[in-house]
């Protein structure tokens, strides 16, 4: 079973548009949206939302009013100012548990709460495993690991030989949880100053995990000088540039119609993505 992960150093590079197009081209894949803070792959894959499952990874403080003596020690100890007038602000509470330790009446308990939900849904291209965190919740890396574990189970149960992961932007915990142990990473790069700098940062993460890495320059004609810099950097790092997607307004039109660009048109962007998918399959065959 091969796992292909799409990453980008910043948001808005077109990573999900490429991932959605790959989903339509793949014949035997399980799809995973690892961007649990802002999942959107389901919006362009004709997704039929399936089973909803709770994700619990956070703790919040709860005060037993019948035992509380209103001594104020918990409020004084809380550096997040989450306790006022014998009540806990659930948004401000970080679940550190200090208030429970300093309470002389043992009136405060740390209780596990729902941090978000994960789903196993259906698309015309295969199962989609995705999730959403509730506002202010963390542990997104743990949730990404859960999604990947479930995707492997589904792939084994249904005889699918590829897992296609739409990764989160940046270099934080959910990116590391997405990248560990995958077969190959495709970094989608936007030819801007910030896009180039963020590409170098996410490349360091891939190097840390020893993952085979390739690149795709999206909107390659946006700034030809920076695109050339990216090409030279990739050549220096021994990374193949597998795709050079031109600016094509059909990509936006396809999103408006809740479609992938390879479904919507046969324009220059769609043709390049189709060619890139063939190159990726050749690369994955050697992993």
Secondary structure, DSSP 8 states (H G I E B T S, - for coil): -EEEEEEESSTTSSHHHHHHHHHHH-SSEEEEE--TTS--GGGGTT-EEEEEEEEEEEEEEEE-TTT-----HHHHH-TT--EETTEE-TTT-----HHHHH-TT--EEEEEEEEEEEEEEEETTEEEEEEEE-TT---HHHHHHHHHHHHHHHHHHHT--EEEEEEEESSSHHHHHHHTT-SEEEEEEESSHHHHHHHHHHHHHHHHHT-EEEEEEETTTS-HHHHHHHHHHHHHHT-EEEEEE---THHHHHHHTT--HHHH--SHHHHHHHHHHHHHHHHHHT-
